[in-house]
Amino acid sequence: MLFRKLIEKRIASYQTEMTKRYYDEVSGMYDKMRGWRHDYRHHIQTMKVHMANGDYAQVSEYLDMLDNDLTNVETVVKTGDPMADAVLNSKLSVALQKNINVKAEARIPVRLTTPELDFCIILGNLLDNAIEATLPLPEEERLIRVYLEMKGNYLYIHIANSAAGSKKTKIGNRFKSTKSKDHGFGLIRTDDVVRKNGGYIVRASEDGAFTTEVLLPQAIQKP
């Protein structure tokens, strides 16, 4: 009983830490977007001055700089769900900054029964795990695929990533973690949150790849 309480306390602490990290990442991304929008008029005026002076090389150089800056803050995915957009875009932006190739397709046209905080924990943990797994690989081999779409009355989440080494070892219903203890708590927490919300989660490991599939129920629409 005491051991179980210690485990639950550690998992709760991990959840609090992860939630703060997700919030900080999302806030950072939107701060960058707001900053760019704030400076938009200044950028336009600067280019107008260069154009009026016939300094087209400076205009071209300035446009390249803006394009590079915008690439770092642009929205990668638009799902139709604000929380999913915030989490996916913040995490995938982190992946791009780490030179991980990202292919994402996501659409959430309905409301889910899963609370926003739990949804954030599920998506955040899955993407954190995918990012961590790709980093030991050479940059040209780093890849994360994200797919979210409705299947019947469930939201289907499919996240696959390239991974170093051979097929991972499975202990019971879970794959053995080669990362820190906190990584293991993240896997446990994700599984618990999915099942608590009436969902299903399955993981599969192959040589050079790891896949997670999740089903989360749609909220019943009132007539």
N, C-alpha and C positions, 0 to 999 in steps of 0.2 A: 504493500500500500504506500509506504514512504517513497519507494523507488518510483512508483507511478506518479506520485505527486511532484517529485523532482523533475521527471520527464515533462509533465504537463506545464510546469513552471518554466522550464527551458524553452519549450515550444512557444508559449505565450510571449516570452521575452523576444524570441526570434521573430514572431509575427509583428510585434511592436517596432522592432528595428527595421524590418523589411518595409512596413507600411510607411515609416518616416523616409526611408530611402526612395521609395516610389514617389512620394510626395515631392521630395527635393528634386528628383529627376524631371518630373512633370513641370514643376514650378520653374526650373532652370530653362527648359525648352520654351515655355511660353514667355518668360522674361526676354529671351533672345528675339522671339517673334515680335513682341511689343516694342522692343528697342529698334528693330529694323523698320517697323511701320512708323515709329516716331521720327526716324531719320530720313524717311522717304522723300519728303519735300526738299530737304537739304540736298539729297543726291540729285534730284531733278534739276535744281537750280545750278548746281555745280556743272552738270553736263551741258546745260544751256549756255553757260559762260564759255566753256570749251568750244562748243559749236559756233558761237558768235565770233570767236577768235580764229575759227578755221583750224583748230587744233584737234583734228580727227584721231590722231594717234592717242592723245590723252583720253578722248571719249572711249575709244576701244579698250584701252587699259582699264579705265574706270568701270566699264561694263563687265569686264572679266572679273574684276575684284568683287563687284556686287553679285555676280553669278555664283562665285565661289562661296561668298558669305551666305547667300540665300539657300544654297545647297545644304548648309549645315543646320538650317532651321525649318526647311520646308516640311510640309506634312507628307508622310510616306503613305499612310493608309487612311481612308475615310470609310468607316463602317456604317455610319448612321446612328451609332451609339456613342455619346460623348465620353463616357468612362473608358470604353474600349479604345476609342481614338486616342485618348490621353496616354493610356498605358502602352498601347502598341507603338505609337509614334515616339514616345520617350525611349522605350527599350530598343526599337529598331534604329533610332538615331545613334544610340550608344554602340550598337553593333556596327553600323556604317563607319563610325569614328575609329573602330578597332579593325577596319579593313576586312569586314566580314560581308560577303556577298549575300544580299537579302532579296528573296522573292516572296512577295506577300499579296494575297487576295483575300479580302474579308468583307462580309456583308452581314449585318444584324438588323433585319427589318422588323423584329418583334421585341417585346419586353420579356425579360427572363424572370424566373422566380428567385434567382440568385441575387442577394443584396450586392450593392456596388462594392463594398469593402471586400467581400468574399471573392467577387469577380476579379478585383484588382490583385488579390493574393494569388489566385489561380494563374492568371495570365502572366503576372510578374515573375512568379517562381518558374514557370515553364520556360519563359524567355531567358531568364537569368541562367538556368541550367544549360539551355542551348548555346548561349554566348560562351559560357565557361568551357563547354565541351569542344568548341571549335578553336579556341585560342592556341592550344599546343600545335596545331597544324600550320603548315606554310600558308601564307596569305592567299595564294591562288587556289587552295583547297578548302578554304573556309566558306561554308554555305549554310544558310538557314532558310527553310521554306515554311511559310505560315499560311494556313487556309482556314477560314471560318465561314460557315454557311449553314442554313437550316436543313435538317433532315427530318421530315415529319414534324413532330412537336418538340424537337430537340435542336439546340445549337450544337453543331459539330465543330470541334476544334482539332485541327491537325497541325502539329509542329514537328518538323523533321530537321535534323542537323547532321552535318558531317562530323565524324569523331575519330580521334586517334586510336590506334590499336585494334584488337580483335573484339569479338562479341563479348559483352559484359556478363559477369556472373550473376545469377539470380538466386537470392536467398528467400525462401518462402514466396510471398507475392511481390517482393521488391528486388530491384537490381542493387547489387552492392555498390556503394558509393566509393569512388577513389579520391574524393575531395575531402574537405574538412568535416568535422562533426556537424557544424551548422548546415552544411549542404544536405546532410542526411536528414536533419530536422525539417528542412525545406521540403523534401520529398514527402515525408510523413504528413506535414501540415497540408500540403496540396491535396494528397489523397483524402485526408479527413474532411477538408472543406468541400471537395467535390461530392463525396458521399453524403455529407450532412445536408447538402442541398438537393438530394435526390438524383445526383448525376452518376456517371460511370467514367472510369479512367483505365486505360490500357497502355502499357509501354512495351516497346519491342526493340531489341538490340541485334544488330548485324555487324559484320566486319565493316568498319568505316562509316557506320551510320547509326543514328538513334532516333526513334519515333515515339511520340506521345499522342494519343487520341483521347478526347474528352467529349462527353455528351452532357449538356445541361438543359433542363426542361424549360419550355416556354411557359410564361404566365398565362393562365386561362383568361380569355377575353370575356368580359361581362357583356351580355346582350344589351 
